[in-house]
Amino acid sequence: MFAIIKTGGKQYKVATGDKIKIEKLTAKEGKPVVFKDVLLIAKGEETKIGQPKVAGAKVESKVLRTQKGKKVQMIKYKAKKRYSVKKGHRQLFTEVEILKITA
């Protein structure tokens, strides 16, 4: 059984026991999080597709940690103008473990 959920402007395919990294959530470590934006649920050959969400469906999960991701570096450079700028960014993410999918 798997589901497709929407959180942080992105869609994720999840199954029970999966650990996924999503956009930062405000929940503390060890606390439960419920995703109600379930777009699709599939169990064997039976599939429920939402319009846009599956009614009454939810995905329960637990927050494992919140951290910063790898550094992404950006460089601007203009030839012959003595102009160069180097910047870095580390995006925050939350790692969650999927506990239960209910339809």
N, C-alpha and C positions, 0 to 999 in steps of 0.2 A: 504494500500500500504506500502510495506517495501522494504528495499534494504540491501545488504551486501557490506560494504566498507572495504578497506584495508588501514591502516595507522599505522605507527610505528612498522611494522612487524607483526601486529595482524589484525584479521578480526572481524568486529562488525556488528551485525544485528540492523538496525536503522529504525525508522518510524518517521513521522512528529510529532514534539512536544516532542520527547525523549530527555533526558539529560543523556549524557554518559561521563565517565571518560576515557581519552585516554592518550597515552604517551605525554610528554611535547611538545607543539608547541611554535614557536617563536612569534606568533601573540599576540597583546595586548588585554586586557579585553575590551569587547564591539565591537571588530572588526569582520568583516565577514571572514569566512574561507570556501573555496570550495574544496571538495574532488572529484577528477576525477578518482580515482581508484575504480570504481564501478564494482563489480564482478557479481552481480545478482540483478534484479529488479522484484518484483512480485506484481501484481495488480489483486486481485480476482483470477480467474483461469488462467490468462495470465501471463506467466513467460518469462523473457528474461535472458539468461545465456551468459555471456561473454566468449571470447576465447582469452586471459584471461580476458579482460575488455569489458564491454558493450559500444559500440561505441556511442559517443555523450551524454552519461549519466553523471550526476553530482549531488552531494548532497551539498546543501548550508546550512551553519550553522553559529552560532555566539558564540564567546568565552565568557564564563561566568566568569571563574576564573582560575588561575594557583596557585597550592599549593603543599605542600608536603603531601605524604600519611602517613599511620601509620608506626611506627618504626618496623623494622624487626631486631631481635637480633640473632647473630651468636656466638657460643661458641666453642672453640677448647680446648681439654683437653687430657693430656696424664698422665695416672696413674703412680705413683711412680717416676715421673721425675720432679715434682714441676713446671709443665708447664701448664698454662691456659691463654687463650686470649679471651676477650669478645669484640665484635665489634657490632656496630649498623649502620643501613642504612635507610634513608627515601627517597623513590623514588618520583621524581616530576611528577605531572600529570596535565592535563588541562581538565577542565569540559566544554563541548560544548552542545549547544541546537540545535537540528536539525530543520531547518526552512522549507526547501523545497526539494523535490526529483523530478528531471526532467529526462526523458528518452531520 
